[in-house]
Amino acid sequence: MQSKIKIAFLVIAHSNEGQLNLFINQLLEYDNSYVFVHLDKKSTLEKDQILSHERVIILEERVNVSWGDYSYIKVVKMLLNYASEYADFDYYSLHSGVDLMIKPVQALVDFLKKDGRDAYLEVEKMPISGTKRCGHMERIGLYYPRFMRKKYRYKSFMRYLRSAYMSTYKYLVFPKLDDSIYWFGSSFFTISKKMLGDYYAFLSSNADYDKHFYNSLCGDEIYFNTIFMNSRNCDIARDNNLFFIKWSTVEVYAGSPHTLTMADKKSLLYCNAFFARKFNEDVDNRIIQFFAKKSKCSEMAEGRTRRAEA
């Protein structure tokens, strides 16, 4: 691999202007990185609130990204398309606006140059044993009306109703999806330009692929992982997406990432990950500032030059 790799960081943002700009600043510490940002349509964030820099590109089109909905997949595809058309990158790395780097970005660059794999994922083959219902095949094998694709309160009637509906997949009489090709896992990834080529080749050869996801439930955890894992030409790390994520052990928040605080500092310092999520400056800003200083960023990101706009 060339001595200086070029990385496109793709960020889906919706809130927390201060920590978002700090994260962008962390990424820009490497002078061959570019940051592509999508601002959620329903967010109050505006372009002029985002760090102004020639390597920060804000997409003009804004999509209303909803939990569990195809809209998330749409935005990731938009970011991949725009970044790949903007320039020739060696790697594409997907993030949310509540991520942070917990190691200097140069450490990530050195790792990618040395390890050189084509995809860094956190995935399992479907159907997944030990899960409720049908190993997550029901997420894409059933039609979910809009009212079911919402994040309802724990133990609410709608969650019970949706759960009962999901269980019907096993009893379907019409042909089910071919479960031999599907993979489930984290929706965050880092892929090489070689894998990106395989991604486009897969979509070109499978024109009907998206139709299984238009009305799926949380299909983003399946859509991209399935495409990447069906590549026959790429070297894939299937149990390391370079992230530290601590899942909540509180029953009411089960299945959601825990908001990281200073109590998690030791775990973050001694893990092998380069990124972590999620952080919230309104919950614990100290942990955010700690890793900002560790990665040599200023406390608050400030504009450096001009902004390149999509």
N, C-alpha and C positions, 0 to 999 in steps of 0.2 A: 504494500500500500504506500502511496505517496507520503512524503515526509510531513506535509501539513494538510490534514484532512479538513473538509468543509462540512459543517453541520447545520441543518435546518431544524430549529426547535419550533414546534407547532403548539400553540397555547390557546386553550378554550377558556375564556375568562367571563366572569359575570359580576364580580364584586371585589371589595377590599383593594382599593386603588393603591394604597401605600405598599402593601406586601406584594402585590402584583408587579409594581415597578421595581421593587427590590429584587424579586426573582428574575425579572428581565435583565437587570443590571448584573446579577450573578452570571447569567448566560453570556453576556457581552464581554466578560473578562477575557474570553478567548477571542482573538481578533479575526478568526475565520468562522465565526458563528453568526447566523442570521435568525431573527425571531419573528415568526409570523403569528399574528394575534387575531382571533375572532372574538368580537364582543357580542354577547348575547343580546338579542333584540329587546328583551324585556328589562335589561339592565339599565341603570341610570348612568353607567360609565360612558363617557364620550371620548372621542379620539384625542382631544386636546388634553385629557387627563393622563394619557399614557406617555411613558418616557419617549422623548423626542430624540431619535437617533437614526442615522442613515442605514443602519442594519436592523431596524425595527419596522416591520411592514404590517399595517393594519388592514385587514380585508374590508372592502367597502360594503359588501353584502352582509347583512346581519340576520341571523335565523333565530327564532324563538326556540331555544333548546329545552325540551321537556324531559323529565325523568322517565326512563323506560321506553322512550319513543325513538322512532326512526330518525328524528331530527338530529340526534347526536351523531349517528352514522353519516348523515348528510354533511354535517360540518367537518368531520374528519376527512371525508372525501374532498371537500372543498379545499381544505388546508393542504392536503397532499397534492392536489392538482395545481394549486397556485404556486406552491413552493417548487415543484418539479419543473414548472414552466418558467419560473423566475430565474433559476440558475441550475447548474449541475452540482448537486450535493452528493457527498459520500454517505451521509447518514441523515435520517429523518427521525426525530424523537418527539413523541406526543405527550402533552402535559395539560393539566388544569391550571387555573390561575391561583390555586391555593397550594401549589407545590413549592418546594424550595430545594436548592442544592445543599447537601450536607457535607460535601467534599468540594474542593476547588474544581472548577470546570476543566482545568488543565489535567487533573487526575483522570477525569472521564476520557479526555482526548487520548491520553497515554494508554489507557486501558483498551480503547477501541482500536488503536493502532497496533497494539500487541496481540490482542485476542482475535480481532478481525472477523468475528462471525457476522452472518447476514441478518440475524434477527435475535432480539432479546425479549423473550416473552415469559409469561407465567400461565401455563395452560395445562389442561387435562383432556384426555380423549372422552368424547361423549358416546353413549350415555354414561353419566358418572354414577358409579355405584355408591350407595350410602346416602344419596340425596332423597328428598321427598319426591313423590310422584314418579316421573319418568326420566330421571337423569338429566333434566333440563331440556330434553327434546320438546317438551310441551311449550317451551317459550317461543319456538318458531313454528311449531306444528299446528298451532291453533290461531284463530283470528281473535284479536283482542280489540274490542271497541275502545274508543277514546277514553271513556269513563273508567276503564280498567287500567289504563296506562297512566296512573297517578300514584304518588307516594302517600298512601293513606296512613292515618294514625295506627299505631300498634293496637291490636285486638279490636279494631273497628269492624263494623258489619261488612264494609266493602272489602276489607282484606280477607275475611272469612269467605265471602262470596267468590272472590277471585281465586282463592285457594281451591275451593270446591270445583270451580270451572276448570282449572288447570289439571285436576285429577281425571277429567273426562278423556284426556288424550289416549290413555291406555285402552279405552273401550271403543275407539273409533273403528268403524267398519270399512271406511274408504282407505286406500293405500296411504301409509304413513311415509314420512320422509326417510330417505336412505341415511341411517345413522352412522354409516361407515366413514363418512367424510368430515363430520363436524367435530369441532374442538371448542372448548369453553375456557375462559380465563379472564385475567385482568384486561381492561380495555386500553391500558397504557402500554406502549411499546417503543422500541427503537429498532429501526430496520435500515439496511444498506440500500444503495441504489440498485444493486442486483436484485434484491428482494422486491423493490418497488417495481422493477420490470416484470417480475413474475406476477405481482399483484395485478398489473394492467393486463397481462396475458390471460390470467384466470378470468377476469371480468369480460374480456373480449370473447373468450371461448364458452362462457356460461351466461348468456344474455338474460336468462330468467332468474339468476341468482337473487337479485334484490327483491323479487316479489315475495319471497318467504319472510322478508324482514319489514316490509312496509307497515304491517299491523302486528308485529311481534311484541313481546314483552322483554325489555332489556336485551334486545338482540345485539347491541354493540359489543357485549362480552363474547359473542359467537362469530359475528360477521367477519372481522379482520383476522382473528386467530385462525379461523377455518381456512381462509385464503392462504395465509402464510404457511400453515402446517401442511398444505397440499402442494407446496413447492417441492419439486424433485431435484432441484439444482443448488439449493442453498444450505449453508451450515447454520443450524438453529440451536440457540440455548433456550430450552423449553421450560426451565425452572428458575430463570433469573431475568426479570424485566428491568433490573437496575434500580428498583424502588424499594423503600422501606414503607410498609403500610401496616399499621396496627389496627386490627379489627375490634370493634367495640364488644366488650363482654357483658355490657348492660343489656338485659333482655329486650327492653323497649327500643334499643338502637341496633339490635342484632342485624348483621349484614351490611352495616355502614362503617366507614373508616372512623376510628377514634381521632379526636382532635388532639394533636400532640402538644405537650407542655414541657416545662423544665423537668418534670418528673420522668420524662422519657429521654433526657439528654444522654445518659450513659448508654442506653440501648442504641441511640442514633450514632454516637461517637464510635462504637465498637462494631457496628454492622458493616457489611461489605457493599452496601448500596451507595449510589451517588445522589439519588433523589429521595425525597420523602413527602408524604402527604397524609393527612391534611393539616394545615396550620390556619390559625385564625387570630389576627392581630387584636381582636376585641376580647379574646379568651386569654391569651398569654403572648404578649409581644416580646417578652424577654427571650424566649426560645428562638424567635425569629431574628432578633438582633444578634443573638449569640452566633447563629450560623451565618448571618450576614458578615460579621467581622471575621469569622473563621475563613470565609471564602474571599476576604479582602474587598468587600463592597462597603461603600459608605452607608450610613444609617438610613438615609432616605435617597432614593434614586432621583437624580436631576437630569434634565435634558443636556445633551452634549453638543449635538450638531443639528442637522435638519432631519425631518422624518420622511422616509420613503412611503408613499401611500399606494395601496392597491387600486 
